[in-house]
């Protein structure tokens, strides 16, 4: 891991009880302030990588380095956004976003400025008293992201957060996530199945092969930010999508032959 890398896996293998090997000899890194996507077929261990970096799993072999694993880590250095919003259904939007600050010991009144600021950031200021059942799918995910951002984390881990959303909402949230990342300069690792989403969001895309998970390609997306909707129709975008599609097809082919 270079001095600028904030998170890394070095020759990491992960075997679960029962013998299933999720990862074998996987090495990857994410630099401070980078936006990196992790792309690969289902079952290739992408979510396992996030869980290792968050300290929710331990490697069977190899070394994992991340802020969440440092001695004395408070837990607020790393935020994790899951595939589902995982909101408390009985609690308001405000109270759902307040939760991580509440766990740190901040009262409702102490947390209110930070909660309201992040709700404004994600466009939910008018919905702070709404229950999750009153929100659309996109608004639920915005609430989940606000809960992640409220602690001002150093690392943002996102596990296919937009997979269940319609394409228009997904593209809008892609643009919003990039804006929030640029404003806060977190290191972001974004898991996705979508080549198009990976290219639009990322500075770099790491492609994983399956069974067991390993890195098969590392593709730079050398296009400037901010990236508007026009980027999706540019020749550069098309070239990057073609390169990643070929790498992903190769990863699938390796899976079928294994």
PyMOL commands that set and color helices and strands:
alter all, ss='L'
color gray80, all
select helices_A, chain A and resi 46-53+67-69+93-103+108-121+125-127+132-134+137-149+167-184+195-201+229-233+235-257
alter helices_A, ss='H'
color red, helices_A
select strands_A, chain A and resi 5-15+21-31+35-40+61-65+78-81+155-159+187-192+204-209+214-220
alter strands_A, ss='S'
color yellow, strands_A
deselect
rebuild
show_as cartoon
